[in-house]
Amino acid sequence: MRCLVLAMAILTIFVNTFALCDESSEGWREEFARICARSAEPEALDEAELTRLIDESEHLREKIANSTEPDSRVYLFRLNKCRAFFVFMKEVKKKN
């Protein structure tokens, strides 16, 4: 009986831990998709929006860097490219 209770407790802890990890990865993945999707419409973005996207990219970069997901380095690389594009577009808009 004790072994059964112990096994159930361990299983519960494992399932809850896995669910938390999955939720956190989904959270930053959705945020990544939302931010980088805006790079497809650079003409529609004004300087304030570009600044906001750059700031959001910085915050997301920290989340992804702290992630234990195996493909987080790929997402981090792609996010850095999106951020660099936003910075470039902001500079172009400042000159015009």
C-alpha positions as CSV (number, residue, x, y, z in Angstrom):
1,M,0.0,0.0,0.0
2,R,2.8,2.4,0.9
3,C,4.6,1.6,-2.4
4,L,1.4,2.4,-4.3
5,V,0.9,5.7,-2.6
6,L,4.6,6.6,-3.1
7,A,4.4,5.6,-6.8
8,M,1.3,7.7,-7.3
9,A,2.9,10.7,-5.6
10,I,6.0,10.4,-7.8
11,L,3.9,10.1,-10.9
12,T,1.8,13.1,-9.9
13,I,5.0,15.2,-9.4
14,F,6.4,14.0,-12.7
15,V,3.2,14.8,-14.7
16,N,2.9,18.3,-13.1
17,T,6.5,19.1,-13.8
18,F,6.2,18.0,-17.4
19,A,3.0,20.1,-17.8
20,L,4.7,23.2,-16.4
21,C,7.7,22.8,-18.7
22,D,5.4,22.3,-21.7
23,E,3.3,25.4,-20.8
24,S,6.4,27.6,-20.5
25,S,7.8,26.5,-23.8
26,E,4.4,27.1,-25.5
27,G,4.2,30.5,-24.0
28,W,7.5,31.7,-25.5
29,R,6.8,29.9,-28.8
30,E,3.6,31.8,-29.2
31,E,5.3,35.1,-28.3
32,F,8.1,34.3,-30.8
33,A,5.6,33.6,-33.6
34,R,3.7,36.9,-32.8
35,I,6.9,39.0,-32.8
36,C,8.6,37.5,-35.8
37,A,5.4,37.5,-37.8
38,R,5.5,41.3,-37.8
39,S,8.8,41.3,-39.8
40,A,6.7,40.4,-42.8
41,E,5.1,43.8,-42.9
42,P,7.9,46.3,-42.2
43,E,6.2,49.2,-44.2
44,A,3.2,49.1,-41.9
45,L,5.3,49.6,-38.7
46,D,6.0,53.0,-37.4
47,E,9.0,53.8,-35.2
48,A,7.1,53.4,-31.9
49,E,5.9,49.9,-33.0
50,L,9.4,49.0,-34.0
51,T,10.8,50.1,-30.7
52,R,8.1,48.1,-28.9
53,L,9.0,45.0,-30.9
54,I,12.7,45.5,-30.2
55,D,12.0,45.7,-26.5
56,E,9.7,42.6,-26.6
57,S,12.5,40.7,-28.5
58,E,14.9,41.5,-25.7
59,H,12.5,40.1,-23.0
60,L,11.8,37.1,-25.1
61,R,15.5,36.5,-25.7
62,E,16.0,36.1,-22.0
63,K,13.2,33.6,-21.7
64,I,14.5,31.5,-24.6
65,A,18.1,31.6,-23.3
66,N,16.9,30.2,-20.0
67,S,14.9,27.5,-21.7
68,T,15.9,23.9,-21.6
69,E,14.2,23.0,-24.8
70,P,16.5,21.2,-27.3
71,D,15.7,23.6,-30.1
72,S,15.8,26.8,-28.1
73,R,19.2,27.8,-29.7
74,V,17.5,27.7,-33.2
75,Y,14.7,30.0,-32.0
76,L,17.2,32.3,-30.3
77,F,19.1,32.6,-33.6
78,R,15.9,33.3,-35.5
79,L,14.8,35.9,-32.9
80,N,18.1,37.7,-33.1
81,K,17.6,37.9,-36.9
82,C,14.1,39.4,-36.4
83,R,15.3,41.8,-33.8
84,A,18.2,43.0,-36.1
85,F,15.7,43.5,-38.9
86,F,13.5,45.7,-36.6
87,V,16.6,47.7,-35.6
88,F,17.5,48.2,-39.3
89,M,14.0,49.3,-40.2
90,K,13.9,51.7,-37.3
91,E,17.1,53.3,-38.5
92,V,15.8,53.5,-42.1
93,K,12.6,55.2,-40.9
94,K,14.6,57.7,-38.8
95,K,16.5,58.8,-41.9
96,N,13.4,59.3,-43.9
